[in-house]
Amino acid sequence: MAEIDHIVLGARTLEEGAAFVRQHLGVEPQAGGRHEGYGTHNMLVGLGRDCYLEIIAADPEQPDPPHPRLFDLDDPGTRMVLEAEPRLLAWVARTPVLDAVFARLGPRAGEMREMRRGELRWRIAFPPQRQDMDNLIPALIQWRGEGAAASIPDSGCRLISLEAEHPEA
């Protein structure tokens, strides 16, 4: 069983993303951190104990990574969209059985990456067909221990529902 772990708001810069959240949600994003080796950094908005909003942008203080940045931030189409304003780029589904999902999906599960930031540790997979479906297919995450949402101050905002459509689905 998978549940929504977080939604991802991409921005050209963290400052632009934070201003967008302040304007549209009326809350102050919390400092997140850097994804060392991935060329990104983030800010977070708690949406309750089990869900959060991640604001992500390329980190100008890190060198360009040897692979594309997370959530297609290097994609020319994504960059063009983010020139106008921050935008929801993706969502991430949490599962306690990522290995079983991988076994069932085979190559369609994509590449699994081990990641960490401070005390947080997780495994995340980006199914390759996500891009073909404009990222409507979620990335999959399994936290090692308690997930990030539990440590983010509650903003008072909630994700009530998430609906997505694609003309080819």
Residue, then its C-alpha position, 0 to 999 in steps of 0.5 A: m500500500a502506498e500513500i502520498d508522502h509529499i508533493v514537489l514544487g519546483a522553482r528557479t531559486l529557493e527564494e522564488g519558491a518560498a515567496f510563491v508559497r507565502q503568497h499562495l498559502g500564507v505560511e513561511p517555509q522551513a529550511g530543509g537542506r542540501h542534496e549533496g551530489y544531486g545539485t539541489h536544495n530544498m525548503l519544506v512546509g508541513l502539511g500534517r504528520d504524514c505529508y509535506l510540500e517540498i520546494i526544490a531548486a538547483d543549488p548554485e553552491q554545488p557543482d553540476p552533478p554527473h547526472p540529471r537533477l532530481f525532478d527534471l530540474d535540468d530538463p529544458g521544458t521544465r526550466m522554461v516553465l519555471e521561468a514564469e513561476p514555481r510549479l508543482l512538478a511531481w508527487v512522491a508516494r511512500t511505501p514500507v515495501l519498496d523492495a517488493v514493489f521493485a521485484r513486482l515492477g522489474p525494470r519499470a520501477g526505475e533506478m533506486r537511489e540511497m539518499r541522506r540528509g542529516e539524520l534522515r535516510w531514505r531510498i527513492a525510485f524514479p520510474p522511467q515512464r514518469q516523464d512520458m506521463d508528465n510526472l503523473i506517475p509518482a516517485l516511490i520512497q521508503w524512509r529508514g526510520e521516521g520520515a521527514a514529515a514528522s520533523i517539520p513544524d505543522s503549517g496548519c495547511r493540509l493536502i485535502s486531495l490530489e487529482a491528475e489527468h493526462p490526455e493519453a491515460 
